[in-house]
Amino acid sequence: MVPLLVGITHVYTEKPLDGAFINEPKRTFKYFMWERWFNDTFQVAMEKSASQNTGFRNTLIRMYNQINYSLFKKTNAEKTIVGKDNYLFEEGYIVDYLGCNFMGEKFIFENSQRMKTIQDSLLGKFGIHLLFVFEPGKASIYPEKIGNEYFPETKTKSNYEQYSIIFNKLKINYLDLNAYFKTLKDTSQYPIYPATGVHWSTFGMHLAADTLLRFIKSETSFDLSLLHWDTITYSSTLKDIDFDLEKPMNLLFQIPHQTLAYPKISIDTVGKFRPKVLTIADSYYWSIYDHKIPHYAFSSNDFWYYNNTIYPNIWGENADYVISTNYAETIKEQDVILVMITEANMYRAFWKIEDRFEDVLNIKFKSSKHYQKVQKIMFNDIYYNALLEYTRLRFIPFNEALEKI
């Protein structure tokens, strides 16, 4: 009776749950119609409404999640994995690091050739520098924290590793922050990854941004502004995105946090060249963008999220889609185009960015049958997840299964 009364009277306000939810509207018997009764719409709506408005619902969910985490090291947050020493991972990073979704040398070489053609053509025709950035992945940096249930000792070649080999072979200009962060892991004075986050720490992000600006300056000879490190503060109360995997777990108690570093930086732009920069990237770029580093270092700084939507309007009904804009003109206006991708997204082959550049460069890429087949699978979540599960259960290399389809 108590949860029912609390749900009706709202005399107790609970802490809201984190994460993405579909909030059902609160229904009363005014919603009743005979038509809804006979097609079950009324019953289903009332059941969902009652479930969401039960007293202590959020607290009970947190208790259930806490028991699963504390006793079984399980989480009800989608794709969040509890590794060794309570390190949290997003599963996609483990999958790519271990080579469980390796697309094969043939596909990666063909895709890399396209990236090389676009890079050379943009510079030759328009003087635009297309630069690739391999962002770090937590599984690559902390493989020793991956749980034994993933059999980390069976690791094979990953998409990231093969792309690195081919990019070097084709002499594609790129910055490998994944390799850089591996060198920082045991030498950095401060953690470059939080134990409870999927992305680099705030300190790690500033290191990446500093390295990125220096890389652009080196590749373009532009007299760019660089970061000036003013002060660093410390906190075990995590800020920014440093606990972005923990929050959606909706636990009753906070996981004990390590002490992390939070830099305060400045950028002196006086007398410096501020290029126009378009960035095509995944969520790793969020924190760089939200800390306004591109805002000060660049004169314009569009951000195409997954080559699909325009940040910050990237979800929901108000999303701004790249395809709905004059993206060809936007591309031609740039001094630099950055394509930044982390290991978990490598299987998506740079999100088909070649589609954006074919008209601009007057190029029509011809795809082999194998390339078309693999791309179709990789961009269909149902096909991709089914094949991933099939190969996992039968211990078949993913790229070999792709060859046989």
C-alpha positions as CSV (number, residue, x, y, z in Angstrom):
1,M,0.0,0.0,0.0
2,V,2.8,2.4,0.8
3,P,4.3,2.5,-2.8
4,L,0.8,3.0,-4.1
5,L,0.1,5.9,-1.8
6,V,3.4,7.5,-2.5
7,G,2.8,7.1,-6.3
8,I,-0.6,8.8,-5.9
9,T,0.3,11.6,-3.4
10,H,3.9,12.3,-4.4
11,V,4.8,13.2,-0.8
12,Y,8.3,11.8,-1.4
13,T,10.4,13.0,-4.3
14,E,12.9,10.4,-5.6
15,K,16.2,11.0,-7.4
16,P,15.5,10.5,-11.1
17,L,17.1,7.7,-13.0
18,D,19.9,8.4,-15.5
19,G,20.0,7.2,-19.1
20,A,17.6,7.1,-22.0
21,F,14.0,6.3,-21.2
22,I,10.6,6.5,-22.8
23,N,8.5,8.4,-20.2
24,E,4.9,7.2,-20.4
25,P,2.3,9.9,-19.7
26,K,0.3,9.5,-16.5
27,R,-3.0,8.0,-17.3
28,T,-6.3,8.3,-15.5
29,F,-9.7,6.8,-16.2
30,K,-10.5,9.8,-18.4
31,Y,-8.4,8.0,-21.0
32,F,-11.0,5.2,-21.2
33,M,-12.8,4.7,-24.5
34,W,-14.6,1.5,-25.5
35,E,-12.5,1.4,-28.7
36,R,-9.3,1.5,-26.6
37,W,-10.8,-1.2,-24.3
38,F,-11.5,-3.6,-27.1
39,N,-8.1,-3.2,-28.8
40,D,-6.2,-3.4,-25.5
41,T,-4.8,0.1,-25.9
42,F,-6.4,1.3,-22.7
43,Q,-5.1,-1.7,-20.6
44,V,-1.5,-1.5,-21.9
45,A,-1.4,2.3,-21.4
46,M,-2.7,2.1,-17.8
47,E,-0.3,-0.7,-17.0
48,K,2.7,1.3,-18.2
49,S,1.5,4.4,-16.4
50,A,1.0,2.5,-13.2
51,S,4.4,1.0,-13.4
52,Q,6.2,4.3,-14.0
53,N,4.3,6.1,-11.2
54,T,4.6,3.4,-8.5
55,G,6.0,4.9,-5.3
56,F,9.7,4.2,-4.6
57,R,10.1,2.8,-8.2
58,N,13.4,4.5,-8.8
59,T,14.8,3.4,-5.5
60,L,13.7,-0.2,-6.0
61,I,15.4,-0.2,-9.5
62,R,18.6,1.2,-7.9
63,M,18.5,-1.5,-5.2
64,Y,18.1,-4.2,-7.8
65,N,20.9,-2.8,-9.9
66,Q,23.1,-2.5,-6.8
67,I,22.6,-6.2,-5.9
68,N,23.5,-7.3,-9.5
69,Y,26.6,-5.1,-9.5
70,S,27.9,-5.9,-5.9
71,L,27.2,-9.6,-5.9
72,F,27.5,-10.6,-9.6
73,K,29.5,-7.8,-11.3
74,K,26.6,-7.4,-13.7
75,T,25.0,-4.2,-15.0
76,N,21.6,-3.5,-16.5
77,A,23.0,-0.5,-18.5
78,E,23.0,-1.4,-22.2
79,K,26.4,-2.7,-23.4
80,T,28.2,-1.7,-20.2
81,I,30.6,-4.4,-19.0
82,V,32.3,-4.7,-15.5
83,G,35.9,-5.7,-16.0
84,K,38.6,-6.5,-13.5
85,D,39.1,-4.2,-10.6
86,N,35.7,-2.7,-11.3
87,Y,36.9,-1.1,-14.5
88,L,33.9,-0.3,-16.7
89,F,33.9,-0.9,-20.5
90,E,31.6,-0.4,-23.3
91,E,31.4,-3.8,-25.0
92,G,32.1,-2.5,-28.6
93,Y,35.7,-1.5,-27.5
94,I,36.4,-5.0,-26.3
95,V,34.9,-6.6,-29.4
96,D,37.2,-4.6,-31.8
97,Y,40.3,-4.8,-29.6
98,L,40.1,-8.6,-29.5
99,G,39.5,-8.8,-33.3
100,C,36.0,-10.3,-32.9
101,N,34.7,-8.1,-35.7
102,F,37.7,-8.0,-38.0
103,M,36.5,-7.1,-41.5
104,G,39.5,-8.6,-43.2
105,E,42.5,-7.2,-45.1
106,K,40.7,-7.0,-48.4
107,F,37.9,-4.7,-47.2
108,I,40.2,-2.5,-45.1
109,F,42.6,-2.0,-48.0
110,E,39.9,-1.0,-50.4
111,N,38.4,1.4,-47.9
112,S,41.8,2.9,-47.1
113,Q,42.5,3.4,-50.8
114,R,39.3,5.6,-50.9
115,M,40.5,7.6,-48.0
116,K,43.9,8.2,-49.7
117,T,42.2,9.3,-52.9
118,I,40.0,11.8,-51.0
119,Q,42.9,13.1,-49.0
120,D,45.1,13.7,-52.1
121,S,42.3,15.1,-54.2
122,L,41.0,17.6,-51.6
123,L,44.5,19.0,-51.2
124,G,45.3,19.0,-54.9
125,K,42.0,20.6,-56.1
126,F,41.0,22.8,-53.2
127,G,44.0,23.1,-50.9
128,I,42.0,21.4,-48.1
129,H,43.9,19.3,-45.6
130,L,42.0,16.1,-44.8
131,L,43.5,14.6,-41.6
132,F,42.6,11.4,-39.9
133,V,42.8,10.8,-36.2
134,F,42.6,7.4,-34.5
135,E,41.3,8.1,-31.1
136,P,42.2,5.8,-28.2
137,G,40.1,3.0,-27.0
138,K,39.9,1.9,-23.4
139,A,40.2,-1.8,-24.2
140,S,43.5,-1.1,-26.1
141,I,44.9,1.0,-23.2
142,Y,43.8,-1.4,-20.4
143,P,43.6,-4.9,-21.9
144,E,44.6,-6.4,-18.5
145,K,41.2,-5.1,-17.1
146,I,39.1,-7.1,-19.6
147,G,37.1,-9.9,-17.9
148,N,38.1,-13.5,-18.5
149,E,34.7,-14.3,-19.9
150,Y,35.9,-12.5,-23.1
151,F,38.9,-14.8,-23.4
152,P,41.4,-11.9,-23.9
153,E,44.2,-14.4,-24.4
154,T,42.6,-15.3,-27.8
155,K,43.0,-11.8,-29.2
156,T,43.6,-11.6,-33.0
157,K,44.3,-8.7,-35.4
158,S,41.9,-5.8,-34.9
159,N,40.4,-3.4,-37.4
160,Y,42.4,-0.6,-35.8
161,E,45.7,-2.5,-36.1
162,Q,45.0,-3.3,-39.8
163,Y,44.0,0.2,-40.6
164,S,47.3,1.5,-39.0
165,I,49.3,-0.9,-41.2
166,I,47.6,0.1,-44.4
167,F,47.5,3.8,-43.6
168,N,51.3,3.7,-43.1
169,K,51.7,1.7,-46.3
170,L,49.6,4.1,-48.4
171,K,51.2,7.1,-46.7
172,I,47.9,8.6,-45.5
173,N,48.4,11.5,-43.1
174,Y,46.9,10.5,-39.7
175,L,47.5,10.9,-36.0
176,D,47.4,7.8,-33.9
177,L,46.3,8.9,-30.5
178,N,45.6,5.2,-29.6
179,A,49.3,4.5,-29.9
180,Y,50.2,7.7,-28.1
181,F,47.9,6.9,-25.1
182,K,49.5,3.5,-24.8
183,T,52.8,5.2,-24.1
184,L,51.2,7.5,-21.6
185,K,49.5,4.7,-19.7
186,D,52.5,4.1,-17.4
187,T,54.2,7.5,-17.7
188,S,51.5,10.0,-17.2
189,Q,51.4,11.7,-13.9
190,Y,47.6,11.7,-13.9
191,P,45.1,9.1,-15.1
192,I,44.3,9.3,-18.8
193,Y,41.1,7.2,-18.4
194,P,38.6,7.1,-15.5
195,A,37.8,3.6,-14.2
196,T,34.1,4.4,-14.5
197,G,34.0,6.1,-17.9
198,V,34.2,5.0,-21.5
199,H,36.0,8.1,-22.9
200,W,39.3,9.6,-22.0
201,S,39.5,11.5,-18.7
202,T,39.2,15.3,-18.8
203,F,43.0,15.4,-18.3
204,G,43.5,12.9,-21.1
205,M,41.2,14.9,-23.4
206,H,43.4,18.0,-22.9
207,L,46.5,16.0,-23.8
208,A,44.7,14.8,-26.9
209,A,43.5,18.3,-27.9
210,D,47.0,19.7,-27.3
211,T,48.5,16.9,-29.5
212,L,45.8,17.4,-32.1
213,L,46.5,21.1,-32.5
214,R,50.2,20.5,-32.8
215,F,49.5,17.8,-35.4
216,I,47.4,20.2,-37.5
217,K,50.1,22.8,-37.2
218,S,52.8,20.4,-38.3
219,E,50.8,19.0,-41.3
220,T,49.5,22.3,-42.6
221,S,52.3,24.8,-41.6
222,F,49.4,27.1,-40.3
223,D,50.5,29.3,-37.4
224,L,47.9,27.9,-35.0
225,S,47.2,28.8,-31.4
226,L,48.3,26.1,-29.0
227,L,47.0,25.2,-25.5
228,H,48.6,27.0,-22.5
229,W,48.4,24.9,-19.3
230,D,47.5,27.3,-16.5
231,T,46.6,25.2,-13.5
232,I,45.5,21.7,-12.5
233,T,43.1,20.9,-9.7
234,Y,42.3,17.4,-8.3
235,S,39.1,15.8,-7.3
236,S,37.6,12.3,-6.5
237,T,34.2,13.8,-7.2
238,L,34.2,13.1,-10.9
239,K,33.2,15.9,-13.3
240,D,32.4,16.3,-17.0
241,I,32.2,12.9,-18.7
242,D,34.5,11.1,-16.2
243,F,31.7,8.7,-15.0
244,D,29.6,8.4,-18.1
245,L,29.3,4.6,-17.8
246,E,28.6,4.6,-14.1
247,K,25.6,7.1,-14.2
248,P,23.3,5.0,-16.5
249,M,24.0,2.0,-14.2
250,N,21.6,3.7,-11.7
251,L,23.2,2.2,-8.6
252,L,22.1,2.9,-5.0
253,F,25.7,3.7,-3.9
254,Q,28.4,5.5,-5.9
255,I,31.4,3.4,-7.0
256,P,34.6,4.6,-5.1
257,H,36.4,7.0,-7.4
258,Q,40.0,7.6,-8.1
259,T,41.5,11.1,-7.9
260,L,41.6,12.7,-11.3
261,A,43.2,15.8,-12.7
262,Y,41.2,18.8,-14.1
263,P,43.3,21.2,-16.1
264,K,42.5,24.9,-16.6
265,I,43.8,26.0,-20.0
266,S,43.9,29.1,-22.1
267,I,44.4,29.8,-25.8
268,D,46.1,33.0,-27.0
269,T,44.9,33.7,-30.5
270,V,46.5,37.1,-30.9
271,G,48.3,37.1,-34.2
272,K,47.6,33.5,-34.9
273,F,45.9,31.9,-37.8
274,R,42.4,30.4,-37.0
275,P,41.5,28.0,-39.8
276,K,38.1,26.9,-40.8
277,V,37.8,23.3,-39.6
278,L,35.1,20.7,-40.1
279,T,35.2,17.7,-37.8
280,I,33.6,14.4,-38.7
281,A,33.8,12.3,-35.5
282,D,32.2,10.2,-32.8
283,S,31.4,11.0,-29.1
284,Y,35.1,11.3,-28.2
285,Y,35.1,14.7,-29.8
286,W,32.2,15.9,-27.5
287,S,34.4,16.9,-24.6
288,I,36.9,18.7,-26.9
289,Y,34.0,20.6,-28.4
290,D,32.1,21.3,-25.2
291,H,35.3,22.7,-23.6
292,K,35.3,25.2,-26.5
293,I,38.8,24.4,-27.6
294,P,37.8,24.4,-31.3
295,H,35.8,27.6,-30.7
296,Y,38.9,29.5,-29.7
297,A,41.5,27.7,-32.0
298,F,39.4,27.7,-35.2
299,S,37.4,30.4,-36.9
300,S,34.6,28.0,-37.7
301,N,34.2,24.5,-36.2
302,D,31.3,22.5,-37.5
303,F,30.9,19.0,-36.0
304,W,29.3,16.2,-38.0
305,Y,28.4,13.5,-35.5
306,Y,29.0,10.1,-37.1
307,N,28.7,11.8,-40.5
308,N,25.0,11.9,-39.9
309,T,23.8,14.7,-37.6
310,I,25.2,18.1,-36.7
311,Y,26.3,18.6,-33.2
312,P,24.7,19.6,-30.8
313,N,21.4,18.8,-32.3
314,I,22.1,15.1,-32.9
315,W,19.1,13.2,-31.5
316,G,15.3,13.3,-31.5
317,E,12.8,15.3,-33.5
318,N,15.1,18.4,-33.5
319,A,18.1,16.7,-35.0
320,D,19.9,18.5,-37.8
321,Y,20.9,16.1,-40.5
322,V,24.0,16.6,-42.7
323,I,22.1,15.3,-45.7
324,S,19.6,18.1,-45.4
325,T,22.3,20.8,-45.6
326,N,24.4,22.1,-48.5
327,Y,27.2,19.9,-47.3
328,A,29.2,20.2,-50.6
329,E,29.6,23.9,-50.1
330,T,30.4,23.4,-46.4
331,I,33.2,21.1,-47.4
332,K,34.7,23.5,-50.0
333,E,34.8,26.3,-47.4
334,Q,37.2,24.5,-45.1
335,D,40.9,24.8,-44.5
336,V,41.0,21.5,-42.6
337,I,38.7,18.5,-42.3
338,L,39.3,16.2,-39.4
339,V,38.0,12.6,-39.4
340,M,38.3,11.3,-35.9
341,I,37.3,7.7,-35.0
342,T,37.9,5.3,-32.1
343,E,38.5,1.6,-32.2
344,A,34.9,0.6,-31.4
345,N,33.7,2.3,-34.6
346,M,36.4,1.1,-36.9
347,Y,34.2,-1.6,-38.4
348,R,31.9,1.1,-39.8
349,A,34.6,2.2,-42.3
350,F,34.6,5.9,-41.5
351,W,30.8,6.1,-41.8
352,K,30.9,6.2,-45.6
353,I,32.4,9.6,-45.8
354,E,33.2,9.0,-49.4
355,D,29.5,9.6,-50.2
356,R,30.0,13.2,-49.1
357,F,33.0,13.8,-51.3
358,E,32.1,12.1,-54.6
359,D,30.2,15.2,-55.9
360,V,32.7,17.6,-54.5
361,L,35.7,15.9,-56.2
362,N,33.8,14.7,-59.2
363,I,34.8,11.1,-58.3
364,K,32.7,8.0,-58.6
365,F,34.2,5.1,-56.5
366,K,33.7,1.6,-58.0
367,S,33.1,-1.0,-55.3
368,S,34.0,-4.6,-55.6
369,K,31.2,-7.1,-54.8
370,H,33.0,-8.1,-51.6
371,Y,33.2,-4.4,-50.5
372,Q,29.5,-3.8,-51.2
373,K,28.5,-7.0,-49.3
374,V,30.6,-6.2,-46.2
375,Q,29.4,-2.6,-46.1
376,K,25.8,-3.7,-46.3
377,I,26.3,-6.0,-43.3
378,M,28.3,-3.4,-41.3
379,F,25.6,-0.7,-41.6
380,N,22.7,-3.0,-40.7
381,D,22.7,-3.6,-37.0
382,I,20.5,-6.7,-37.3
383,Y,22.8,-8.4,-39.8
384,Y,25.9,-7.3,-38.0
385,N,24.8,-8.4,-34.5
386,A,23.5,-11.7,-35.8
387,L,26.8,-12.5,-37.6
388,L,28.8,-11.4,-34.5
389,E,26.8,-13.8,-32.3
390,Y,27.0,-16.6,-34.9
391,T,30.8,-16.4,-35.1
392,R,31.2,-16.0,-31.4
393,L,29.2,-19.2,-30.6
394,R,31.0,-21.2,-33.2
395,F,34.5,-19.8,-32.7
396,I,34.7,-18.8,-36.4
397,P,36.8,-15.8,-37.4
398,F,34.5,-13.0,-38.3
399,N,36.3,-12.1,-41.5
400,E,36.1,-15.7,-42.7
401,A,32.4,-15.7,-42.2
402,L,32.2,-12.5,-44.2
403,E,34.0,-14.2,-47.1
404,K,31.5,-17.1,-47.2
405,I,28.4,-15.0,-47.2
